[in-house]
């Protein structure tokens, strides 16, 4: 797709979420993961908000070209 877990982590931060991305130890350094810590008592509304924001973040990242530039349409006058 042209983006990484680190890009998704960065995009989620713009929605107010702190979802860190990590690479694994040396024997699996090519694997990256996102870490979400869920507290007991997480509400359905908050879980749904995270899901919706993650979908929005992924949709936004899908518009990014492999070179890191957004695929934008020009304004029509």
VEXPA-598487 format. One record per residue: residue in three letters; x negated, y, z of N, C-alpha, C, O in turn. Coordinates in steps of 0.2 Angstrom, whole numbers, padded with zeros to 4 digits, always signed. Last residue first. Layout:
// VEXPA-598487
ALAXYZXYZXYZXYZ
...
END
This chain:
// VEXPA-598487
UNK+0060+0130-0054+0063+0137-0054+0069+0137-0058+0072+0143-0058
UNK+0056+0116-0045+0059+0118-0051+0062+0125-0050+0066+0126-0046
UNK+0042+0111-0037+0048+0115-0036+0050+0117-0043+0046+0120-0047
UNK+0036+0094-0040+0035+0101-0041+0042+0105-0040+0047+0102-0042
UNK+0034+0081-0029+0037+0084-0035+0037+0091-0035+0037+0094-0029
UNK+0020+0072-0023+0025+0077-0023+0028+0079-0029+0025+0078-0035
UNK+0012+0060-0015+0015+0060-0022+0021+0065-0022+0027+0063-0020
UNK-0002+0066-0006+0005+0064-0006+0008+0065-0014+0005+0069-0017
UNK-0017+0057-0006-0013+0063-0008-0006+0061-0008-0004+0056-0011
UNK-0026+0046-0005-0024+0050+0001-0020+0056+0000-0019+0061+0004
UNK-0028+0038-0015-0033+0043-0014-0031+0047-0008-0035+0052-0006
UNK-0015+0031-0016-0021+0028-0014-0027+0033-0012-0031+0031-0007
UNK-0002+0043-0011-0006+0039-0016-0012+0036-0013-0014+0038-0008
UNK+0012+0042-0001+0005+0044-0002+0001+0039-0007+0002+0033-0007
UNK+0024+0037+0001+0023+0042-0004+0016+0044-0005+0015+0048-0010
UNK+0023+0028+0011+0023+0025+0005+0023+0030-0001+0022+0028-0006
UNK+0023+0037+0022+0016+0034+0020+0017+0031+0013+0012+0031+0009
UNK+0037+0039+0023+0032+0045+0021+0025+0042+0019+0023+0045+0014
UNK+0040+0026+0027+0043+0029+0020+0039+0035+0018+0037+0036+0012
UNK+0034+0026+0039+0032+0021+0033+0034+0024+0027+0031+0023+0022
UNK+0041+0035+0046+0034+0036+0045+0031+0032+0039+0027+0034+0035
UNK+0054+0030+0046+0053+0036+0043+0045+0037+0041+0043+0040+0036
UNK+0052+0018+0053+0054+0018+0046+0053+0024+0043+0050+0024+0037
UNK+0048+0024+0065+0043+0020+0062+0045+0019+0055+0041+0019+0050
UNK+0060+0031+0069+0054+0035+0067+0049+0031+0064+0045+0033+0059
UNK+0068+0019+0071+0070+0024+0065+0064+0028+0064+0063+0030+0058
UNK+0061+0013+0082+0062+0010+0075+0063+0015+0070+0060+0014+0064
UNK+0062+0023+0091+0056+0021+0089+0056+0018+0082+0052+0019+0078
UNK+0076+0023+0092+0073+0029+0090+0066+0028+0088+0064+0030+0082
UNK+0079+0011+0097+0081+0012+0091+0078+0019+0088+0076+0019+0082
UNK+0073+0012+0110+0070+0007+0105+0073+0009+0098+0069+0008+0093
UNK+0082+0022+0115+0075+0024+0114+0071+0019+0109+0067+0021+0105
UNK+0094+0015+0115+0093+0021+0111+0086+0023+0110+0084+0025+0104
UNK+0091+0005+0124+0092+0003+0117+0092+0009+0113+0089+0009+0107
UNK+0078+0008+0136+0085+0009+0133+0085+0007+0126+0080+0007+0122
UNK+0068-0001+0146+0068+0002+0139+0075+0002+0137+0078-0003+0136
UNK+0066-0009+0157+0071-0004+0157+0072+0000+0151+0075+0005+0151
UNK+0048-0010+0158+0055-0013+0160+0060-0007+0160+0059-0002+0162
UNK+0040-0002+0144+0041-0003+0151+0048-0007+0152+0052-0007+0147
UNK+0029-0007+0132+0036-0007+0133+0037-0007+0141+0035-0013+0143
UNK+0016-0002+0121+0018-0004+0128+0025-0002+0130+0027+0003+0129
UNK+0010-0006+0106+0016-0003+0109+0017-0006+0116+0018-0012+0117
UNK-0003-0005+0095-0001-0007+0102+0004-0003+0105+0004+0003+0105
UNK-0008-0012+0080-0005-0006+0083-0003-0009+0090+0000-0015+0091
UNK-0024-0018+0073-0017-0019+0076-0015-0012+0079-0019-0008+0081
UNK-0035-0025+0061-0032-0019+0065-0025-0021+0067-0021-0024+0064
UNK-0048-0035+0056-0041-0035+0059-0040-0029+0063-0043-0027+0068
UNK-0061-0036+0054-0057-0034+0049-0050-0034+0050-0046-0032+0046
UNK-0067-0041+0066-0067-0034+0065-0063-0031+0059-0062-0025+0058
UNK-0068-0053+0073-0062-0051+0069-0061-0044+0067-0056-0041+0067
UNK-0080-0053+0080-0078-0059+0076-0072-0058+0072-0070-0063+0068
UNK-0080-0040+0086-0084-0042+0080-0082-0048+0076-0083-0048+0070
UNK-0063-0036+0090-0070-0037+0092-0073-0040+0085-0070-0041+0080
UNK-0051-0026+0080-0053-0031+0085-0060-0032+0086-0064-0028+0082
UNK-0046-0009+0081-0049-0014+0077-0051-0020+0082-0052-0018+0088
UNK-0031-0001+0084-0037-0003+0086-0040-0008+0081-0036-0012+0078
UNK-0020+0013+0087-0022+0008+0083-0029+0006+0085-0033+0010+0087
UNK-0007+0018+0098-0014+0018+0096-0015+0012+0092-0012+0007+0092
UNK+0006+0028+0099+0005+0021+0097-0002+0020+0094-0003+0021+0088
UNK+0015+0039+0105+0008+0037+0106+0008+0030+0105+0009+0026+0109
UNK+0027+0050+0097+0025+0043+0099+0017+0042+0100+0014+0044+0095
UNK+0030+0061+0090+0030+0061+0097+0028+0055+0101+0028+0054+0107
UNK+0029+0062+0077+0036+0061+0080+0036+0061+0087+0041+0060+0090
UNK+0016+0062+0075+0020+0068+0073+0027+0068+0075+0031+0073+0075
UNK+0013+0049+0078+0011+0054+0083+0015+0061+0081+0017+0065+0086
UNK+0015+0042+0067+0020+0041+0072+0019+0047+0078+0023+0049+0081
UNK+0004+0045+0059+0010+0048+0057+0016+0047+0063+0020+0052+0064
UNK-0006+0039+0066-0006+0046+0066+0000+0049+0064+0003+0054+0067
UNK-0002+0025+0064-0002+0028+0071-0002+0036+0071+0001+0039+0075
UNK-0003+0025+0051+0004+0024+0054+0003+0027+0061+0008+0030+0063
UNK-0017+0026+0049-0013+0031+0046-0006+0031+0049-0003+0036+0051
UNK-0021+0014+0056-0023+0020+0059-0019+0026+0056-0017+0031+0059
UNK-0016+0004+0048-0013+0005+0054-0015+0012+0057-0011+0014+0061
UNK-0017+0012+0031-0019+0008+0037-0015+0009+0043-0010+0013+0043
UNK-0012+0013+0014-0013+0016+0020-0015+0010+0026-0014+0004+0024
UNK-0010+0006+0002-0015+0012+0002-0015+0015+0008-0018+0021+0009
UNK-0004-0006+0000+0000+0000+0000-0004+0006+0000-0002+0012-0002
END
